[in-house]
C-alpha cells in the first residue's frame, strides 16, 4: 500500500460515503446498546445476573470466531464483508419486535439474537478496521480515525437521546426497528463506495491454522501491539463490569426513567465527541504513545463518582465523570488504532485486527458475567467501585511499554519499529 498524500478526507466522495455509513450504522448500534438490555430489564423483568448474561452473549462472538474471522477477512475484499454483515445484523434485530408482537419473546430468544448479532459484529469490525488503510492510505490514518471517531461520538449523543423517548413511547422491542433500519442503510451506503480494493492474493492451498498462527505470532511478538492488547483487555473487562450494573444502578437505585438514562448516555457521547475532535491535536502535543496511558489515568478515576451519587445534584456531577471517561477513551482509541494500523503489513491487517480484538475483547463476556454476579452478591454500587478501580489500573501495560516514550506515529512494520525506548 502506498503512503497516500495528505488529503481533505471529507471532500473525498468515497470517504464521505464511509463517513455517512458509519453515522447510520453507529446510530443503530447505540440504539441497540440501550434498547436491548431494556427489553430484558423492563419487558421481561430480568435480574442482575440475567442482564449480565445478556451482555456476555452480545460480546461472546470475539471468543467464538475472533481469530478465524481475521484469516477469513484477509482472504476477501473488506467492503463486501462490511456490507454483508450490516444487512445480516439488520435482519437479526428484526426478529425481536416480531417475536414480541407474536407473544413469543423470551430471555432465551434475546440471548440467541445477542449471540448471532455479536458474531456478525466481529466480522464487520475486523473488516472495518482493516479497510480504512486501503481507502485513505497510511498517511491519513490519524485524520481518518479521528473523523470516524467524531461521527461515532455524535451518534453516541443522538442514539440514546432518540432511544430513550422511543422506548418510552413504543416499548423497547419496537425501538429495535430503528436499529435495524440504521444498519441496513449503512450497508447500502457502503455498497455505493466506488474505490475498489485489490483482490487479496490467495494461496492455492489456504491453511486456516497457519494463517491464524501468522497473525498471532506477529502481534504477540511485537512489544507495542502486545501492550495495547493487554491494556485494552483489562480496561474492557472492568468497563463491562461497570456498564453491566450502570443501567441497573440508574434505573433501580437512582429511580431514573428511560429518558433520564438516555440523557446520561448522551452526555457520555458529548465527551466522546470532544475526545474525537481533540484527539489528533492532543496526540501531537503529548505524543502518540504517551497520550494512550495519560488519557486513561486522567479520566478513569472519575467513574468512582457514580457509586457515590445520590438522587439530585451529585448524580449530575457523576454524569460529568462518565463524559470525561468517554473523552479519554476516544483519545486513547484513536491513538492506539493508528499505531496498530501503522505497524501492520497490508497482508496481515485483518488477522492482526482480529487477534487484537480477540485478546482485547476476550475478557468482555467474563466482565459481563462478573458484573452480574458481583451485582447479585454485593449490589450495583459496589460493582461500580470495582469497575472504576480496574479501569484506572489498566493504564499500567501501556505505561510499561515502548508507548511511554513513542512521540510520533511509527512507519516501519517490524517488531522493533517504535520511536521511543521502553
C-alpha positions in Angstrom: 0.0 0.0 0.0 1.3 3.4 -0.9 1.9 6.2 1.6 -1.0 8.3 0.3 -0.6 12.1 0.2 -2.4 14.1 2.8 -5.9 15.0 1.6 -9.1 16.6 2.9 -10.9 13.4 3.6 -14.4 15.0 3.9 -14.0 16.2 0.3 -13.3 12.7 -0.9 -16.6 11.1 -2.0 -15.7 7.6 -1.1 -14.6 8.5 2.4 -17.8 10.6 2.7 -19.9 7.6 1.9 -18.0 5.6 4.5 -18.5 8.5 6.9 -22.2 8.5 6.3 -22.5 4.7 6.5 -20.6 4.9 9.9 -23.1 7.5 11.2 -26.1 5.4 10.3 -24.7 2.1 11.4 -23.4 3.5 14.7 -26.8 5.2 15.3 -28.4 1.8 15.0 -25.8 0.3 17.3 -26.2 3.0 20.0 -30.0 2.5 20.0 -29.4 -1.3 20.4 -27.0 -0.6 23.3 -29.8 0.9 25.3 -32.8 -0.9 23.9 -31.6 -4.5 24.0 -30.9 -4.6 27.8 -34.1 -2.6 28.4 -36.0 -5.3 26.7 -34.6 -7.7 29.3 -35.0 -5.3 32.3 -38.3 -3.6 31.6 -40.2 -6.0 29.3 -39.0 -9.4 30.7 -38.2 -8.3 34.3 -34.7 -9.8 34.1 -32.5 -10.0 37.2 -28.9 -8.7 37.6 -27.2 -11.9 36.6 -29.6 -12.4 33.6 -28.7 -8.9 32.4 -25.0 -9.7 32.8 -25.5 -12.9 30.8 -27.2 -11.0 28.0 -24.2 -8.6 27.8 -21.9 -11.7 27.8 -23.8 -13.1 24.8 -23.5 -9.8 23.0 -19.7 -10.0 23.2 -19.1 -13.7 23.1 -18.5 -13.6 19.3 -15.0 -12.4 19.9 -14.1 -15.6 21.6 -16.0 -17.9 19.3 -14.8 -16.6 15.9 -12.4 -13.8 16.7 -9.2 -15.5 15.4 -10.6 -17.3 12.3 -12.6 -14.2 11.4 -9.3 -12.3 10.8 -7.9 -15.0 8.5 -11.2 -15.2 6.5 -11.4 -11.4 6.2 -7.8 -11.3 4.9 -8.9 -13.6 2.0 -11.8 -11.3 1.0 -12.4 -7.7 0.0 -13.2 -5.9 3.2 -16.0 -3.7 1.8 -18.0 -6.8 0.8 -17.7 -8.2 4.3 -18.9 -4.9 5.9 -22.0 -4.8 3.6 -23.0 -8.4 4.2 -22.5 -8.1 8.0 -24.6 -4.9 8.2 -27.5 -6.3 6.2 -27.4 -9.6 8.2 -27.4 -7.7 11.5 -30.4 -5.7 10.4 -32.4 -8.9 9.7 -31.4 -10.5 13.0 -32.6 -7.5 15.1 -35.9 -7.5 13.3 -36.7 -10.9 14.9 -37.1 -9.3 18.4 -40.1 -7.0 17.6 -41.5 -9.8 15.5 -41.3 -12.2 18.4 -42.7 -9.6 20.8 -45.7 -9.0 18.6 -46.3 -12.7 18.2 -46.1 -13.3 22.0 -43.0 -15.5 21.7 -40.3 -13.3 23.1 -38.3 -14.8 25.9 -34.9 -14.3 27.5 -33.5 -17.2 25.6 -34.6 -15.5 22.3 -32.8 -12.4 23.4 -29.7 -14.5 24.2 -29.7 -16.1 20.8 -30.2 -12.8 18.9 -27.4 -11.2 21.0 -25.0 -14.0 20.2 -25.7 -14.1 16.5 -25.6 -10.3 16.3 -22.3 -10.3 18.2 -20.7 -12.8 15.8 -21.7 -10.7 12.8 -20.3 -7.6 14.5 -16.9 -9.4 14.9 -16.7 -9.8 11.1 -17.9 -6.2 10.5 -15.4 -4.7 12.9 -12.4 -6.7 11.7 -13.2 -5.7 8.1 -13.9 -2.0 9.0 -10.6 -1.5 10.8 -8.7 -3.3 8.0 -10.5 -1.3 5.3 -9.5 2.2 6.3 -5.8 2.0 5.3 -6.9 0.7 1.9 -9.4 3.6 1.5 -7.4 6.6 2.7 -3.7 5.4 2.7 -1.4 5.2 5.7 -0.5 8.9 5.6 -4.1 9.8 6.5 -4.7 7.2 9.2 -4.8 9.6 12.2 -7.1 12.0 10.5 -9.3 9.2 9.2 -9.6 7.5 12.6 -10.3 10.9 14.3 -13.1 11.8 11.8 -14.8 8.4 12.1 -14.5 8.6 15.8 -16.1 12.0 15.7 -19.2 10.7 13.9 -19.4 7.7 16.2 -19.3 10.2 19.1 -22.1 12.2 17.6 -24.2 9.0 17.4 -23.3 8.3 21.0 -25.1 11.5 21.8 -28.0 11.2 19.4 -28.5 7.4 19.8 -29.5 7.4 23.5 -31.4 10.7 23.0 -33.5 9.0 20.3 -33.7 5.6 22.0 -34.9 6.8 25.4 -38.1 8.5 24.3 -38.7 5.7 21.7 -38.5 3.1 24.4 -40.9 5.1 26.5 -43.4 5.6 23.6 -43.4 2.3 21.7 -41.5 -0.1 24.1 -38.0 -1.5 23.9 -38.7 -4.3 21.4 -40.3 -2.0 18.8 -37.4 0.5 19.3 -35.1 -2.1 17.7 -36.8 -1.4 14.4 -34.8 1.9 14.3 -31.6 0.0 15.0 -32.3 -2.4 12.1 -33.1 0.4 9.7 -29.8 2.2 10.6 -27.7 -0.9 9.9 -29.5 -1.7 6.6 -28.9 1.9 5.4 -25.3 1.7 6.5 -24.8 -1.4 4.3 -26.5 0.3 1.3 -24.2 3.3 1.6 -21.1 1.2 1.9 -22.1 -0.5 -1.4 -22.0 2.9 -3.1 -18.3 3.3 -2.5 -16.6 3.2 -5.9 -13.0 2.8 -5.0 -12.2 -0.9 -5.2 -9.6 -2.8 -3.2 -7.3 -5.2 -5.0 -8.4 -8.8 -4.5 -6.1 -10.3 -1.8 -3.6 -12.8 -3.1 -4.9 -16.3 -2.4 -2.9 -19.4 -1.8 -3.7 -22.5 -3.9 -4.0 -24.4 -0.6 -5.1 -22.0 2.1 -4.5 -23.3 5.6 -6.6 -21.6 8.2 -4.5 -22.7 11.1 -1.3 -21.4 9.5 -2.9 -18.1 8.7 -4.2 -17.6 12.2 -0.7 -18.5 13.6 0.9 -15.9 11.4 -1.3 -13.2 12.8 -0.8 -14.4 16.4 3.0 -14.6 16.0 3.3 -11.1 14.5 1.0 -9.5 17.1 2.3 -11.2 20.2 5.9 -10.8 19.3 5.6 -7.0 18.9 6.0 -5.3 22.3 3.9 -2.3 21.3 1.0 -4.3 20.0 1.2 -6.6 22.9 1.0 -3.8 25.4 -2.0 -2.2 23.5 -3.9 -5.6 23.7 -3.1 -6.2 27.4 -4.2 -2.7 28.5 -7.3 -3.0 26.4 -8.2 -6.4 27.7 -8.0 -5.2 31.3 -9.9 -1.9 30.5 -12.7 -3.7 28.7 -13.2 -6.3 31.4 -13.7 -3.7 34.1 -15.6 -1.4 31.8 -18.2 -4.0 31.0 -18.4 -4.9 34.7 -19.2 -1.2 35.3 -21.6 -0.9 32.3 -23.5 -4.0 33.2 -24.5 -2.6 36.5 -24.7 1.1 35.4 -28.2 0.7 33.9 -29.4 -1.3 36.9 -28.0 1.3 39.3 -29.6 4.2 37.4 -33.0 2.6 36.9 -33.4 0.8 40.3 -31.3 2.8 42.8 -31.4 6.3 41.3 -35.0 5.9 40.1 -34.4 7.3 36.6 -36.8 6.7 33.8 -35.5 5.6 30.4 -35.4 9.2 29.1 -33.1 10.1 32.0 -30.8 7.2 31.4 -30.7 8.2 27.8 -29.6 11.7 28.7 -26.7 10.4 30.8 -25.6 8.2 28.0 -25.9 11.2 25.6 -23.6 13.1 28.0 -21.1 10.3 27.6 -21.5 10.8 23.8 -20.7 14.5 24.3 -17.5 13.6 26.0 -16.6 11.2 23.2 -17.3 13.9 20.6 -14.9 16.3 22.4 -12.3 13.5 22.5 -12.7 12.8 18.8 -12.4 16.5 17.9 -9.3 16.9 20.0 -7.6 13.5 19.6 -5.2 14.4 16.7 -4.1 17.7 18.4 -3.7 16.1 21.8 -1.7 13.2 20.4 0.5 15.7 18.5 1.2 17.7 21.7 1.5 14.9 24.2 3.0 12.2 21.9 1.3 9.4 20.0 2.3 6.8 22.7 2.1 8.8 26.0 -1.4 10.0 25.2 -2.6 6.4 25.3 -1.8 5.9 29.0 -2.2 9.5 30.1 -5.8 9.6 28.8 -6.7 6.6 31.0 -5.0 7.8 34.1 -6.6 11.3 33.8 -10.2 10.1 33.3 -10.9 6.6 34.6 -10.8 7.6 38.4 -13.7 10.0 37.8 -16.0 7.0 37.2 -15.9 6.5 41.0 -18.2 9.5 41.4 -21.2 7.4 40.2 -21.4 5.0 43.1 -21.1 8.0 45.4 -24.0 9.7 43.8 -27.5 10.2 45.3 -30.6 11.5 43.5 -30.1 15.1 42.8 -27.0 17.3 42.0 -24.4 14.6 42.9 -25.8 12.4 40.1 -25.2 15.2 37.6 -21.6 15.6 38.8 -21.2 11.8 38.4 -22.6 12.1 34.8 -19.8 14.6 34.0 -17.3 12.0 35.2 -18.8 9.5 32.8 -18.5 12.1 30.0 -14.8 12.5 30.9 -14.3 8.7 30.7 -15.7 8.8 27.2 -13.5 11.7 26.2 -10.3 10.0 27.4 -11.4 6.7 25.9 -11.8 8.1 22.4 -8.5 10.0 22.6 -6.8 6.7 23.6 -8.6 4.6 20.9 -7.8 7.0 18.1 -4.1 7.0 19.0 -3.7 3.2 19.5 -5.8 2.3 16.4 -3.5 4.5 14.3 -0.4 2.9 15.9 -1.7 -0.6 15.3 -2.6 0.1 11.7 0.7 1.8 11.0 2.7 -1.1 12.4 0.8 -3.8 10.5 1.7 -5.0 7.0 -1.2 -4.9 4.5 -1.4 -8.7 4.2 -1.9 -9.1 7.9 -4.3 -6.2 8.6 -7.3 -8.5 9.1 -5.5 -11.1 11.2 -3.8 -8.5 13.5 -7.1 -6.7 13.9 -8.9 -9.9 14.8 -6.1 -11.0 17.1 -6.2 -7.7 18.9 -9.9 -7.8 19.1 -10.0 -11.4 20.4 -7.5 -10.7 23.1 -8.7 -7.2 24.0 -12.4 -8.2 23.9 -11.9 -11.7 25.2 -12.5 -10.6 28.7 -15.7 -8.8 27.9 -18.1 -11.8 28.3 -16.2 -12.6 31.6 -16.6 -9.0 32.7 -20.3 -9.1 32.0 -20.7 -12.3 34.0 -18.6 -11.0 36.8 -20.6 -7.8 36.8 -23.8 -9.6 37.0 -22.6 -12.0 39.7 -21.0 -9.1 41.7 -24.2 -7.1 41.4 -26.2 -10.0 42.7 -23.9 -10.6 45.7 -22.6 -7.1 46.6 -25.0 -4.8 44.8 -24.7 -2.5 41.8 -22.9 0.3 43.6 -20.1 -1.9 44.9 -19.7 -3.3 41.4 -19.2 0.2 40.1 -16.4 0.8 42.6 -14.7 -2.4 41.4 -15.0 -1.4 37.8 -13.7 2.1 38.4 -10.6 0.8 40.1 -9.9 -1.8 37.4 -10.2 0.7 34.6 -7.7 3.0 36.3 -5.1 0.3 36.7 -5.5 -0.8 33.0 -3.1 2.0 32.1 -0.1 0.1 33.5 0.6 -2.2 30.5 0.7 0.9 28.3 3.0 2.8 30.7 5.4 -0.1 31.0 5.9 -0.4 27.2 7.5 1.5 24.3 4.4 3.6 24.2 5.7 5.5 27.2 8.1 7.5 25.0 6.7 7.0 21.5 6.4 10.6 20.2 5.3 10.0 16.6 3.4 7.5 14.5 5.7 4.7 13.6 6.3 4.0 9.9 8.1 0.6 10.0 6.3 -2.6 10.4 8.8 -4.8 12.2 8.6 -5.7 15.9 11.3 -3.2 16.7 9.6 -0.3 15.0 8.9 2.2 17.6 10.2 5.7 18.1 10.9 5.6 21.8 12.6 3.4 24.4 10.9 1.2 26.9 
